[in-house]
Amino acid sequence: MMSELIKRGEALARESQRRRVRELAERLRETFGSAAVEVEEARVLVRGRGMVKRWLIDPSLRFLSGGSR
């Protein structure tokens, strides 16, 4: 019974992580309209011209994930 609970908890945690990654990717798409936003497992990749400069200039972009929930 305990192993089933652990499996269920792990599945819920994975789904929660996937949902947060999708939400972050959507927020980045809204912020960077011209950038390419890709989701890979638990990572969100943003590519586009001038992205590093923009990221360095605007500190709010470095904290889009909103911290722990």
N, C-alpha and C positions, 0 to 999 in steps of 0.2 A: 504494500500500500504506500509506503513512504517513497519508494522509487517512482511510483506513478505521480505522486505529488511533486517530486523534484522535476520529473520530465515536463509536467504541466507548467510549473513555474519557469523553467528554462524556455519553453515555447512562448509563454506570455512575455518574457523579457526580450526575446528575439523579435517578436512582433512589435513591441513597444519601440525598440531600437529602429526597426525598419520604418515605422511611422514617423519618428522624429527625424530620421534622415530624409525622408520624402518631404516633410514639412520644411526643413532647412533648405533643401534644394528648391522648393517652390518660392520661398522667401528670396533666395539668391536670384532666381529667374526674374522675379519682380524688380529687384534692385538693379541688376545688370541686364537690361533688356537685350543688349547686343552680344552678351557673352554666351559661350557654350557651357551649360551646366550638366554634368554627368554624375550619375549615382553608381558607385561600385561597392557592393556589400555595405560596409559601415562608413564609407568615405564619400564625400561630395567633392568633385573636382570642378573648378571653374577656370575656363580658358578664354582668353580674349586679349585684344590689344589694350595695353595700358593697365591691366588688372593689378599688377604688383604696385604700381605707383598709386593707384586709387586706393588699394588696400592700406598702404602706408599712410596716406593722407587722412583718410577717414577712420578714426578709431572705432566707430560704431560697427564697422564691417568685421572687425576682428572678434566681435562678441555677439554675432548673430544667433548663436545657438541658445542664448538666454540662460546659460548656466545649468545647474542641476535642477531637476524637477522631481 
